[in-house]
Amino acid sequence: MSPPEQVLIVDSSSADGTADLARTAGFRVHTITRESFNHGGTRQLAADLLPEVDILVYLTQDAFLASGDAIAELLKAFDDPAVGAAYGRQLPRVAATPIEAHARLFNYPAISGVRALSSRQDMGIKAIFISNSFAAYRREALIAVGGFQSDVIFGEDTIVAAKLLLAGWKIAYVAEAQVYHSHAYTWTQDFKRYFDIGVLHSRESWLLQEFGSTGGEGARFVRSELSYLWTRRWWDIPSALIRTALKLVGYRLGKMECKLSKKWKRDLSMYPGFWK
């Protein structure tokens, strides 16, 4: 399969010259207001703006291709007609902290794999793990499951992945397709992100009903993180434990968001604009 021939930049009214640089490079730019950005709705808009494209590749502005053939490697997954979506490996940025690096190495291993609905028996909710920071979708499959939802705080990729598996499609993880993409979240940002995950799981409770809870995967992550830090920078362990506690509290508050005021939800969320 050949590399992509069209590039669409959806720019949420950036003020750093990004749109002008993209146009100068010959790319198509579609500008939206910052207020109208929505994780699912904006990505569905991009799909609607390219109705003739069979495979849609999504890449966020802070993900950098690790090699010139990264997208071509990702597209190879669609040689299998049963694959509805594929995502690549995210490597930690060069300046990543050990805590930041471990999160990427844990979630994005060096071994590729393909998942079907039966994978939930062994993998649980990990079977629907995917990231739109670097992912691709077969248009036929995306349309078949209703596209990206615009009424979710985030996790539109996870929802589509779950619907694809339930509809009989497969999801491919392509470790050979790599980007540099990681975040040095503060304690507050970690708390807010997990609050939003709790909101997602509360509002889309069918995800946990179909694929299992997050408890086992969370415990495995903590054990792996502590082991990783012990051999590299053990003095980060207290910080990691505090982060774990904050994530847990944030997640549980998110799960009970229906009992919180809108002001509280705006203050606790990483995406306050969602609560307008």
C-alpha positions in Angstrom: 0.0 0.0 0.0 1.4 3.4 -1.0 2.0 6.3 1.5 -0.8 8.8 1.9 -1.3 11.3 -0.9 -3.4 13.8 0.9 -2.8 15.8 4.1 -5.5 17.7 5.9 -4.6 20.0 8.8 -7.5 20.8 11.1 -6.3 23.9 12.9 -8.2 25.1 16.0 -7.3 28.8 15.4 -3.7 28.5 16.5 -1.7 31.7 16.8 1.8 30.4 16.2 1.8 30.4 12.4 1.1 26.7 12.1 -1.7 27.2 9.5 0.4 29.4 7.3 3.4 27.0 7.4 1.1 24.1 6.5 -0.4 26.1 3.5 3.1 27.0 2.3 4.0 23.3 2.4 1.1 22.6 0.1 -1.2 21.1 2.7 -4.9 21.6 2.9 -5.9 23.6 6.0 -9.3 23.7 7.6 -9.7 26.2 10.5 -12.2 25.8 13.3 -12.7 27.9 16.4 -10.9 26.9 19.6 -14.3 26.6 21.3 -15.7 24.2 18.7 -12.8 21.7 19.1 -14.1 18.3 20.3 -11.9 15.2 20.4 -14.5 13.1 18.6 -16.4 15.7 16.6 -13.3 17.3 15.1 -11.9 14.0 14.0 -15.2 13.0 12.4 -15.2 16.4 10.7 -11.8 15.5 9.2 -13.2 12.2 7.9 -16.2 14.0 6.4 -13.9 16.5 4.7 -12.1 13.6 2.9 -15.0 11.5 1.6 -13.0 9.8 -1.1 -10.3 8.5 1.2 -10.3 4.7 2.1 -7.9 4.8 5.0 -7.8 7.7 7.4 -4.6 8.3 9.3 -4.7 10.6 12.4 -1.7 12.3 13.9 -1.8 14.9 16.6 0.3 18.1 16.5 2.7 16.9 19.2 3.5 13.5 17.8 6.6 13.3 15.6 7.3 10.6 13.1 10.3 8.5 14.2 11.1 7.6 10.6 10.1 8.5 7.1 8.3 5.2 6.6 6.3 5.3 9.9 3.0 5.9 8.1 3.7 3.4 5.4 4.4 0.8 8.1 1.1 1.6 9.8 -0.8 1.2 6.5 0.6 -2.3 6.0 -1.9 -3.5 8.7 -4.7 -2.9 6.3 -3.5 -5.6 3.8 -5.7 -7.8 6.1 -9.2 -6.9 5.0 -10.5 -7.8 8.5 -8.5 -5.0 10.1 -10.7 -2.0 10.8 -8.2 0.1 12.7 -4.5 0.2 13.5 -2.2 2.2 15.7 1.5 2.7 16.0 4.1 2.6 18.8 4.6 5.8 20.8 8.1 6.3 22.1 9.1 8.7 24.9 10.5 12.0 23.8 14.3 12.5 24.2 13.9 14.6 27.4 11.3 12.3 29.0 11.5 11.7 32.7 11.7 8.0 33.9 8.0 8.2 35.0 7.0 9.6 31.6 9.1 7.1 29.7 7.8 4.1 31.6 4.2 5.0 30.7 5.0 4.8 27.0 7.1 1.6 27.3 4.4 -0.1 29.3 1.6 0.8 26.9 3.5 0.5 23.7 5.6 -2.7 23.7 8.1 -3.6 20.9 6.0 -6.6 19.7 3.1 -6.1 17.2 -0.2 -7.8 17.5 -3.7 -8.1 16.1 -6.8 -8.2 18.4 -10.3 -9.6 17.8 -13.3 -9.7 20.1 -12.0 -13.0 21.6 -8.9 -11.0 22.8 -11.0 -9.6 25.7 -10.9 -13.0 27.4 -7.2 -12.6 28.0 -6.6 -8.9 27.7 -9.8 -7.4 29.3 -10.2 -3.7 28.7 -6.7 -3.6 27.2 -8.2 -5.2 24.1 -9.7 -1.8 23.2 -6.6 0.2 23.9 -5.7 2.6 21.0 -4.5 6.2 20.6 -5.6 8.7 18.0 -2.2 10.4 18.5 -1.1 8.0 15.8 -3.8 5.7 14.4 -5.5 4.8 11.2 -9.0 3.6 10.3 -10.6 1.9 7.4 -13.4 4.3 6.4 -15.8 1.4 5.7 -15.3 0.1 9.3 -15.5 3.6 10.8 -18.8 4.4 9.1 -20.1 0.9 10.0 -19.8 1.7 13.7 -21.2 5.2 13.4 -17.9 7.2 13.3 -16.4 9.2 16.2 -18.9 10.4 18.8 -18.9 14.1 19.5 -20.6 13.9 22.9 -17.7 12.3 24.8 -15.2 14.2 26.9 -12.4 12.2 25.2 -11.7 8.5 24.5 -13.4 8.7 21.1 -10.8 6.3 19.9 -11.4 3.8 22.6 -15.2 3.8 21.9 -14.7 3.2 18.2 -12.2 0.4 19.0 -14.7 -1.3 21.2 -17.5 -1.0 18.6 -15.2 -2.3 15.9 -14.4 -5.5 17.9 -18.0 -6.0 18.8 -18.9 -5.7 15.1 -16.4 -8.3 14.1 -13.5 -6.2 12.9 -9.9 -6.5 14.1 -7.5 -3.9 15.6 -3.8 -4.0 14.8 -1.0 -2.7 16.9 2.0 -2.0 14.6 5.2 -1.6 16.7 7.3 -0.9 13.6 5.3 2.3 13.0 6.7 4.7 15.5 6.3 8.3 16.7 7.8 10.3 19.5 5.0 11.3 21.8 4.9 11.6 25.6 3.9 14.1 28.2 5.5 15.3 31.5 2.2 15.6 33.3 2.2 17.4 36.7 0.4 15.8 39.7 -2.6 18.0 38.9 -2.7 17.0 35.3 -2.6 13.4 36.1 -5.5 13.8 38.5 -7.5 15.7 35.9 -6.8 13.2 33.2 -8.0 10.3 35.4 -11.1 12.3 36.4 -11.9 12.5 32.7 -11.3 8.7 32.3 -13.8 8.2 35.2 -16.3 10.4 33.4 -15.9 8.4 30.2 -16.4 5.1 32.0 -19.4 6.4 33.9 -21.1 7.7 30.8 -20.1 4.8 28.6 -20.5 2.1 31.2 -21.0 -0.5 28.4 -17.2 -0.4 27.9 -16.6 -1.9 31.3 -19.5 -4.3 31.0 -18.3 -5.7 27.7 -14.5 -5.6 28.3 -14.0 -5.7 32.1 -12.8 -3.3 34.7 -9.6 -1.4 34.9 -8.4 -2.6 38.3 -6.2 -5.5 37.2 -4.5 -3.4 34.5 -3.9 -0.6 36.9 -2.2 -2.8 39.5 0.0 -4.3 36.8 1.1 -0.8 35.7 2.0 0.2 39.2 4.1 -2.9 39.8 5.8 -2.4 36.5 6.4 1.3 37.2 7.9 0.7 40.7 10.3 -2.0 39.3 11.3 0.3 36.4 12.0 3.2 38.7 13.9 1.1 41.3 16.6 0.3 38.8 16.8 3.7 37.2 15.8 6.6 39.6 14.5 5.2 42.9 14.0 8.6 44.4 11.1 9.1 42.0 9.2 6.3 43.7 7.5 8.6 46.3 6.3 10.9 43.5 5.0 7.9 41.5 3.1 6.6 44.5 1.5 10.0 45.1 0.5 10.1 41.4 -1.1 6.7 41.7 -3.2 7.9 44.7 -4.2 11.0 42.8 -5.1 9.0 39.7 -7.3 6.7 41.8 -9.1 9.6 43.6 -9.5 11.4 40.3 -10.9 8.3 38.6 -13.4 7.6 41.4 -14.6 11.2 41.4 -15.1 11.0 37.7 -17.1 7.9 38.0 -19.5 9.8 40.3 -19.6 13.0 38.2 -23.4 12.9 38.1 -23.3 14.0 41.8 -21.0 16.9 41.2 -21.9 20.5 40.2 -20.9 21.7 36.8 -18.5 24.2 38.4 -16.8 21.3 40.2 -16.6 19.3 37.0 -15.0 22.2 35.1 -12.4 22.6 37.9 -11.6 18.9 38.1 -11.4 18.2 34.4 -8.6 18.5 31.9 -11.2 19.7 29.3 -13.3 22.4 31.1 -14.8 23.5 27.8 -16.6 20.2 27.6 -18.8 21.2 30.5 -20.2 24.3 28.9 
